[in-house]
Amino acid sequence: MINRRRAPSSEISSEKKLSGHLREGQYAELIEGKTISGTGKGDVIDKNGNLHSVKSGKKWQVFLYSHNRISESRYLNIFKPCLEAFPENYEQYLADRERCIEYKEKYVQDYGRDAAKHLPNADVVKHISPNVYIESKERLARTTSMVCDALQDKDLLRNVLDEALFNLEEVAYLAIKDSTYNDDGLFKVFSQKDVLDTLSDRFHPAVSEAGRVPEDYNVAGQKTLLCYKKPNGRYKNIVEVEIRNDSNKHYRQVRFNMYSKDTLYLLLNRPQDIVNKEGLAMYGPAIKTLQL
């Protein structure tokens, strides 16, 4: 059985969940609020009834949604064609994935890794076609390109971010415990509107480059990326949207990942008012509306 597992183990996931609960409890105490159980976007509710999403760590999994959840979404359904690039039958997908990788691994054994890196995809297709795994990756590349083109519309981009991060205005604040940018341990608090204004203005949609794993079938456009332009003129990924196909349980799911340090860079490096309290730093509109 070929299994290049990328998902975290159950032990790591449990540790992250526990640390998340502790972090949310700490933040709730600082704002005199209460933690919320469940899997919704809101982690803490304040004394005025407003919901807060609390994040920390290097990389956030903003959401992991199934086909049904994506289909029912107002704006996130833009990713539905990416899911449908893959067949409903996981066993068929897995069998052809293994057949493809076995062919590439045999090629590596016979001719070396460097030769395998330069083996044209057309040659792989010629030897093992038809193959559902290859066909799915090629379809995904086309649908990802269409998603990227659609997200050039700043209004649509803002709405996608709103539904991903705040469930369409359900959540009022984003609180980020800074362990990556200034690494001061403070919860940096921003209003929903402030976050969306900043990110939708600075984000540029793009598609991922082809992978470089000799043993796999590498195709560009397997992820939808949201990037920002750095002062040196280069672009850096902040958001990576990928289709998760790790197992029968986690098949045809959309995973939306986001990097903390770069998000804080964009949110902090702009003219704005700042108010500090014990364990907290509030920015811009959050200062007045949060009323702490």
C-alpha angles and dihedrals in degrees: 000000000000111000120165093179116200099166118097118258120258089253092055091045091052092050091050091049092051093048088048092055091050091049092049091049091051092051093045090055092050093054095036091245138123134252120245123221123218137054101287125121093258116083100170134025118208129216090268093055096255120141123232128199110213121204136176141157133058099291129024127205096214092185144343108201133181127225092265093051092048092046091054094047121106098221106000088069084085083087094054094096089054090058092045090055083082125066120253090236108083094188091059091049092048095048092053092043090056091046091052095047093045089055092050092046091052089050090052090051093049102040108014135253096281092055090047091053089057097043106121115240088230089065091052091050090049093056102041106023130163094054125155093203092057093042090051094052091049092049091048090055090056095046093046089054090053091050091051091051092049093050090060083084102091094207092055091044091053092049092049090051091046093054093043097048105024106018091242100312094322089118118054103192142034114210116190121190102218110230095136115039108036090358091213097133092237121140105239108208124203133172120246092245092048092053094047094046091053101041098042089050095049102036122100118191118229140156126244123258121245116280122249102220107130092206094057139064102256120206131166120239100044091132135041109227132199110201139176130215114249123214089259089060096252123123123238127196117242100162127038118186113192139167112246116218101158098131144344088276094048101041128132093006127144114229118195112197126184133188117232102205095054093044090053090047091059095041096047103038101074135079110280144131118266130199121186126204130167106307093349141090117190122198136204116319092005090071095065101032097046092051099198 
